[in-house]
Amino acid sequence: MKKLIEYFEKNNIPYSEEMICKFDAYRSGILQWNEFVNLTAIREPEEFTIKHFVDSVTCYKSDEYQNSERILDLGTGAGFPGVPLAILSPDKEFVLVDSLKKRLKIIDELCLSIGIDNVTTVHARAEDLAKNGAYREKYDMCTSRAVANLSVLCEYCLPFVKVGGYMAAYKGADLAKEAEEAKNAIKILGGKLCKTIDASFDEAAEEHKILLIEKVTRTPSKYPRKAGSPAKEPLK
């Protein structure tokens, strides 16, 4: 966990020994389960720490994240960025959503055994869950590291965010191009480009960025469209 501690100290992020133990236990658990279920292509512990833990928590210092109490992590996969953020922010509530139940069962089991008690998981597709009034526009922030075109990702995520809240899209080096192409889609869905956070750990690391989109008006009820439509015909 040396790299993680180094990152926390460099960026003045408060942490405790108990938190570091939880990060360590979660990494060990995911890597053990990875022998049986495909959770991550990254198997080397230090690389795992940088690409999964450090990358996940780079929105932590932003005011937008700090002011959020209820956070939904869409397409969470093996629990990123939701679980690392939940470890650092035990006072916040996290709902982790994924379409693959097997992954969520592993997250549930690990969180229970490690003592991460501010995480709940939901097995659903974004297009269906966003039509449920218990989830629609109920969250201060929706995070996602899912691999999808930004306009598609916005149609999945923005319906969960309440007006005044934010979507945090974890993206790569081509973010500026994606953001430009998704401008109209973001507007249609009730969002507005807010700011970009540099999520690169060091100069040698891959270029990662987090795009924050503010929810300024309610998302029209017809969005998201039925399952499969956003990916097949992205909003333009």
C-alpha positions in Angstrom: 0.0 0.0 0.0 3.1 2.3 -0.2 1.9 4.0 -3.4 -1.5 4.6 -2.0 -0.1 6.2 1.2 2.3 8.3 -0.9 -0.7 9.6 -3.0 -2.7 10.4 0.1 0.1 12.3 1.8 1.1 14.1 -1.4 -2.5 15.3 -1.9 -3.4 15.9 1.8 -6.1 13.3 1.8 -6.9 12.2 5.4 -6.6 8.4 6.0 -6.2 6.0 8.9 -4.4 2.7 9.5 -7.8 1.0 9.5 -8.6 2.4 6.1 -5.2 1.2 4.7 -6.0 -2.3 6.1 -9.4 -2.2 4.3 -7.8 -1.2 1.0 -5.2 -4.0 1.4 -7.9 -6.6 2.3 -10.1 -5.6 -0.7 -7.2 -5.8 -3.1 -6.3 -9.3 -1.8 -9.9 -10.4 -2.0 -10.4 -9.2 -5.6 -7.1 -10.8 -6.7 -8.0 -14.1 -5.1 -11.5 -14.1 -6.7 -9.9 -13.1 -10.0 -8.5 -16.7 -10.2 -12.1 -17.9 -10.7 -14.1 -14.9 -12.0 -12.8 -12.4 -14.5 -12.8 -9.2 -12.5 -9.6 -7.4 -13.6 -6.8 -7.8 -16.1 -4.4 -6.2 -13.6 -2.8 -8.9 -11.4 0.3 -7.1 -10.1 -0.5 -5.6 -6.6 1.3 -2.3 -7.1 -0.2 -1.7 -10.6 -3.6 -2.6 -9.1 -3.1 0.0 -6.4 -2.4 2.8 -8.9 -4.9 1.8 -11.6 -7.8 0.9 -9.4 -7.4 2.6 -6.0 -5.5 5.8 -6.8 -7.5 6.3 -10.1 -10.8 5.8 -8.2 -10.2 8.3 -5.4 -8.9 11.2 -7.5 -12.3 13.0 -7.3 -12.1 12.9 -3.5 -10.7 16.5 -3.0 -13.2 18.2 -5.3 -15.9 20.3 -3.7 -18.5 18.5 -5.8 -17.6 15.1 -4.3 -17.2 16.5 -0.7 -20.6 18.0 -0.8 -22.3 14.8 -2.0 -23.9 12.5 0.5 -25.6 9.9 -1.7 -23.5 8.5 -4.6 -24.4 5.9 -7.2 -21.6 4.1 -9.0 -22.9 2.8 -12.4 -21.2 -0.2 -14.1 -19.1 -0.7 -11.0 -17.5 -3.9 -12.2 -15.2 -5.1 -9.4 -16.3 -2.1 -7.3 -14.5 0.8 -8.8 -14.6 3.7 -8.1 -17.3 3.0 -5.5 -15.5 0.8 -2.9 -12.3 2.9 -2.6 -14.4 6.0 -2.2 -16.6 4.3 0.4 -13.5 3.3 2.4 -12.3 6.9 2.4 -15.7 8.4 3.1 -17.5 6.2 5.7 -20.0 9.0 6.3 -21.4 8.8 2.7 -23.8 6.3 1.2 -22.8 4.4 -1.9 -25.0 2.3 -4.2 -23.1 0.2 -6.7 -24.9 -0.9 -9.8 -23.9 -3.6 -12.3 -25.6 -5.9 -14.8 -23.6 -8.9 -13.8 -24.8 -10.4 -10.5 -21.8 -12.6 -10.0 -19.6 -9.5 -9.5 -22.0 -7.9 -7.1 -22.1 -11.0 -4.9 -18.3 -10.9 -4.6 -18.4 -7.2 -3.7 -21.1 -7.9 -1.1 -19.1 -10.7 0.4 -15.8 -8.7 0.6 -17.5 -5.6 2.0 -19.2 -7.7 4.7 -15.9 -9.5 5.7 -13.8 -6.3 5.7 -16.3 -4.1 7.5 -17.3 -1.7 4.7 -20.8 -1.0 5.8 -21.8 2.0 3.7 -22.1 0.1 0.4 -25.2 -1.6 -1.1 -25.3 -3.3 -4.5 -28.1 -3.3 -7.1 -28.3 -5.8 -9.9 -29.9 -4.0 -12.9 -29.4 -2.4 -16.3 -29.1 1.4 -16.2 -31.9 1.8 -18.7 -34.3 -0.1 -16.5 -33.2 1.2 -13.1 -33.4 4.8 -14.1 -37.1 4.4 -14.7 -37.6 3.4 -11.1 -38.7 6.4 -9.0 -36.7 5.2 -6.0 -33.5 5.8 -7.9 -34.3 8.4 -10.6 -32.8 11.8 -9.7 -32.2 10.8 -6.1 -28.3 11.0 -6.0 -25.9 13.9 -5.4 -23.4 12.2 -7.7 -23.2 9.4 -10.2 -19.7 8.0 -10.9 -18.7 5.7 -13.7 -15.6 4.1 -15.0 -17.6 2.1 -17.5 -16.1 1.9 -21.0 -18.7 3.8 -23.1 -18.8 6.8 -25.4 -19.5 9.9 -23.3 -22.9 10.7 -24.8 -24.0 7.1 -24.1 -22.6 7.2 -20.6 -24.4 10.5 -19.9 -27.7 8.9 -21.0 -27.1 6.1 -18.5 -25.9 8.3 -15.6 -27.6 11.7 -15.7 -31.1 10.4 -15.0 -29.9 9.2 -11.6 -28.5 12.7 -10.6 -30.7 15.2 -8.8 -30.7 18.8 -10.1 -27.7 20.5 -8.5 -25.8 17.3 -8.4 -23.0 16.0 -10.6 -21.9 13.1 -12.8 -18.3 12.1 -12.7 -17.1 10.3 -15.8 -13.7 8.6 -15.6 -12.1 8.9 -19.0 -8.8 8.7 -20.9 -6.7 11.0 -23.0 -9.3 11.6 -25.7 -11.7 13.2 -23.2 -11.7 16.7 -24.9 -12.8 15.2 -28.2 -15.5 13.1 -26.5 -16.8 16.1 -24.5 -17.0 18.3 -27.6 -19.0 15.6 -29.5 -21.3 15.0 -26.5 -22.1 18.6 -25.8 -25.6 18.5 -27.3 -26.4 15.2 -25.7 -25.4 16.5 -22.3 -27.7 19.5 -22.8 -30.6 17.4 -23.9 -30.2 15.2 -20.7 -30.1 18.2 -18.4 -26.4 18.6 -17.9 -23.7 21.2 -18.3 -20.0 20.7 -18.6 -18.4 21.7 -15.3 -14.7 20.9 -15.0 -12.0 18.3 -15.6 -9.8 16.7 -12.9 -6.4 15.3 -13.8 -6.3 11.7 -12.5 -2.8 10.8 -13.6 -0.7 9.5 -10.7 2.7 10.6 -12.2 4.3 11.6 -15.5 4.9 8.0 -16.5 1.3 6.9 -15.9 -1.4 6.7 -18.6 -3.4 9.9 -18.9 -6.6 9.7 -17.0 -9.1 12.4 -16.4 -12.4 12.8 -14.6 -15.1 15.0 -16.3 -17.6 16.6 -13.9 -21.0 17.4 -15.4 -23.4 19.5 -13.4 -27.1 18.5 -13.5 -28.9 21.9 -14.2 -32.4 20.7 -15.3 -34.4 17.5 -14.9 -33.8 14.8 -17.5 -36.8 14.4 -19.9 -38.8 11.3 -18.9 -38.1 9.5 -22.2 -34.5 9.1 -21.3 -32.8 6.7 -21.0 -34.3 5.0 -24.0 -35.1 1.3 -23.9 -32.2 -1.2 -23.2 -29.7 -1.2 -26.0 -30.9 1.9 -27.8 -28.4 4.4 -26.2 -25.4 2.3 -27.4 -26.8 1.6 -30.8 -27.9 5.2 -31.5 -26.0 7.7 -29.3 -27.6 11.1 -28.9 -26.0 13.7 -31.0 
